[in-house]
């Protein structure tokens, strides 16, 4: 899963989380494709972080690995952070969706 719907976002206020889906980097990632790929979740009273660490696109390991996260703050701020994104030239044929949208 590379997008999050309201059922996955426990740190946001109830009235906000039912209004949106969140996609920090929606592509065909497969964390099970490599032993070095992981999805981490950290949560406390002020923040919930979900991080995709060294994940690869399904059957596209030649492009390289991606490391990115989404942060949900208790004040309803949402931050996308990107540590490792391979060359944009390699991604021309991949296509990604990034952003926040109303969930229907």
Short mmCIF file of the C-alpha atoms (twelve columns), coordinates in Angstrom:
data_MODEL
# 
_entry.id   MODEL 
# 
loop_
_atom_site.group_PDB 
_atom_site.id 
_atom_site.type_symbol 
_atom_site.label_atom_id 
_atom_site.label_alt_id 
_atom_site.label_comp_id 
_atom_site.label_asym_id 
_atom_site.label_seq_id 
_atom_site.Cartn_x 
_atom_site.Cartn_y 
_atom_site.Cartn_z 
_atom_site.pdbx_PDB_model_num 
ATOM 1   C CA . UNK A 1   0.000   0.000  0.000   1 
ATOM 2   C CA . UNK A 2   1.459   3.329  -1.021  1 
ATOM 3   C CA . UNK A 3   -1.519  5.446  -0.252  1 
ATOM 4   C CA . UNK A 4   -3.348  5.677  3.055   1 
ATOM 5   C CA . UNK A 5   -7.064  5.861  3.517   1 
ATOM 6   C CA . UNK A 6   -8.890  7.009  6.627   1 
ATOM 7   C CA . UNK A 7   -8.810  3.556  8.235   1 
ATOM 8   C CA . UNK A 8   -4.980  3.629  8.334   1 
ATOM 9   C CA . UNK A 9   -4.563  7.098  9.810   1 
ATOM 10  C CA . UNK A 10  -5.223  6.861  13.532  1 
ATOM 11  C CA . UNK A 11  -3.315  10.010 14.498  1 
ATOM 12  C CA . UNK A 12  -5.584  12.478 12.724  1 
ATOM 13  C CA . UNK A 13  -8.700  14.011 14.212  1 
ATOM 14  C CA . UNK A 14  -11.767 11.969 13.389  1 
ATOM 15  C CA . UNK A 15  -13.566 14.721 11.436  1 
ATOM 16  C CA . UNK A 16  -10.519 15.278 9.198   1 
ATOM 17  C CA . UNK A 17  -9.428  11.706 8.563   1 
ATOM 18  C CA . UNK A 18  -12.763 10.672 7.046   1 
ATOM 19  C CA . UNK A 19  -12.478 13.342 4.370   1 
ATOM 20  C CA . UNK A 20  -9.328  12.297 2.544   1 
ATOM 21  C CA . UNK A 21  -6.937  9.752  1.193   1 
ATOM 22  C CA . UNK A 22  -3.234  10.488 1.461   1 
ATOM 23  C CA . UNK A 23  -0.601  9.427  -1.050  1 
ATOM 24  C CA . UNK A 24  3.027   10.313 -0.222  1 
ATOM 25  C CA . UNK A 25  4.248   8.406  -3.304  1 
ATOM 26  C CA . UNK A 26  1.750   6.038  -4.869  1 
ATOM 27  C CA . UNK A 27  3.405   3.590  -7.227  1 
ATOM 28  C CA . UNK A 28  3.625   -0.157 -7.616  1 
ATOM 29  C CA . UNK A 29  5.996   -0.666 -4.691  1 
ATOM 30  C CA . UNK A 30  6.641   -4.148 -3.334  1 
ATOM 31  C CA . UNK A 31  8.337   -4.133 0.104   1 
ATOM 32  C CA . UNK A 32  8.508   -7.955 -0.027  1 
ATOM 33  C CA . UNK A 33  10.689  -7.881 -3.127  1 
ATOM 34  C CA . UNK A 34  13.918  -7.258 -1.172  1 
ATOM 35  C CA . UNK A 35  15.172  -8.240 2.276   1 
ATOM 36  C CA . UNK A 36  16.408  -4.656 2.715   1 
ATOM 37  C CA . UNK A 37  12.924  -3.157 2.178   1 
ATOM 38  C CA . UNK A 38  10.781  -2.279 5.181   1 
ATOM 39  C CA . UNK A 39  7.730   -0.267 6.161   1 
ATOM 40  C CA . UNK A 40  8.090   1.319  9.610   1 
ATOM 41  C CA . UNK A 41  5.420   2.899  11.785  1 
ATOM 42  C CA . UNK A 42  6.214   5.226  14.688  1 
ATOM 43  C CA . UNK A 43  3.535   6.763  16.848  1 
ATOM 44  C CA . UNK A 44  3.289   8.854  19.993  1 
ATOM 45  C CA . UNK A 45  0.860   11.478 21.314  1 
ATOM 46  C CA . UNK A 46  1.958   14.204 18.888  1 
ATOM 47  C CA . UNK A 47  2.904   12.390 15.673  1 
ATOM 48  C CA . UNK A 48  2.366   9.271  13.601  1 
ATOM 49  C CA . UNK A 49  5.017   8.469  10.984  1 
ATOM 50  C CA . UNK A 50  4.824   5.818  8.304   1 
ATOM 51  C CA . UNK A 51  8.092   5.258  6.421   1 
ATOM 52  C CA . UNK A 52  8.794   3.153  3.357   1 
ATOM 53  C CA . UNK A 53  12.496  2.281  3.564   1 
ATOM 54  C CA . UNK A 54  14.489  0.993  0.562   1 
ATOM 55  C CA . UNK A 55  11.389  -0.139 -1.325  1 
ATOM 56  C CA . UNK A 56  11.497  -1.057 -5.001  1 
ATOM 57  C CA . UNK A 57  8.917   -0.843 -7.721  1 
ATOM 58  C CA . UNK A 58  7.522   -4.266 -8.597  1 
ATOM 59  C CA . UNK A 59  9.855   -5.919 -11.121 1 
ATOM 60  C CA . UNK A 60  11.807  -2.648 -11.588 1 
ATOM 61  C CA . UNK A 61  14.775  -3.005 -9.209  1 
ATOM 62  C CA . UNK A 62  17.098  -1.573 -11.871 1 
ATOM 63  C CA . UNK A 63  15.623  1.890  -11.192 1 
ATOM 64  C CA . UNK A 64  16.829  1.806  -7.565  1 
ATOM 65  C CA . UNK A 65  15.215  1.985  -4.143  1 
ATOM 66  C CA . UNK A 66  12.971  4.643  -2.641  1 
ATOM 67  C CA . UNK A 67  12.848  5.885  0.942   1 
ATOM 68  C CA . UNK A 68  10.043  8.260  1.897   1 
ATOM 69  C CA . UNK A 69  7.594   8.951  4.697   1 
ATOM 70  C CA . UNK A 70  4.396   10.664 5.646   1 
ATOM 71  C CA . UNK A 71  4.024   12.405 8.998   1 
ATOM 72  C CA . UNK A 72  0.645   13.052 10.634  1 
ATOM 73  C CA . UNK A 73  0.902   15.643 13.399  1 
ATOM 74  C CA . UNK A 74  -1.669  16.048 16.174  1 
ATOM 75  C CA . UNK A 75  -2.399  19.608 14.931  1 
ATOM 76  C CA . UNK A 76  -3.538  17.997 11.611  1 
ATOM 77  C CA . UNK A 77  -0.404  19.010 9.672   1 
ATOM 78  C CA . UNK A 78  0.611   16.412 7.102   1 
ATOM 79  C CA . UNK A 79  4.218   16.355 5.893   1 
ATOM 80  C CA . UNK A 80  5.656   14.299 3.038   1 
ATOM 81  C CA . UNK A 81  9.410   13.683 3.318   1 
ATOM 82  C CA . UNK A 82  11.644  12.093 0.684   1 
ATOM 83  C CA . UNK A 83  15.109  10.769 1.468   1 
ATOM 84  C CA . UNK A 84  15.882  8.703  -1.618  1 
ATOM 85  C CA . UNK A 85  14.145  9.026  -4.970  1 
ATOM 86  C CA . UNK A 86  16.015  7.643  -8.003  1 
ATOM 87  C CA . UNK A 87  16.715  9.754  -11.060 1 
ATOM 88  C CA . UNK A 88  13.668  11.275 -12.692 1 
ATOM 89  C CA . UNK A 89  14.959  10.080 -16.071 1 
ATOM 90  C CA . UNK A 90  14.399  6.480  -14.971 1 
ATOM 91  C CA . UNK A 91  10.868  7.292  -13.827 1 
ATOM 92  C CA . UNK A 92  9.507   8.656  -17.098 1 
ATOM 93  C CA . UNK A 93  7.739   5.393  -17.814 1 
ATOM 94  C CA . UNK A 94  6.629   4.739  -14.228 1 
ATOM 95  C CA . UNK A 95  4.226   7.507  -13.172 1 
ATOM 96  C CA . UNK A 96  3.336   8.381  -9.593  1 
ATOM 97  C CA . UNK A 97  0.491   9.984  -7.712  1 
ATOM 98  C CA . UNK A 98  1.383   12.307 -4.837  1 
ATOM 99  C CA . UNK A 99  -1.009  14.304 -2.699  1 
ATOM 100 C CA . UNK A 100 -4.129  14.497 -0.587  1 
ATOM 101 C CA . UNK A 101 -7.574  14.055 -2.055  1 
ATOM 102 C CA . UNK A 102 -11.165 13.706 -0.970  1 
ATOM 103 C CA . UNK A 103 -12.060 10.080 -0.377  1 
ATOM 104 C CA . UNK A 104 -15.215 8.921  -2.111  1 
# 
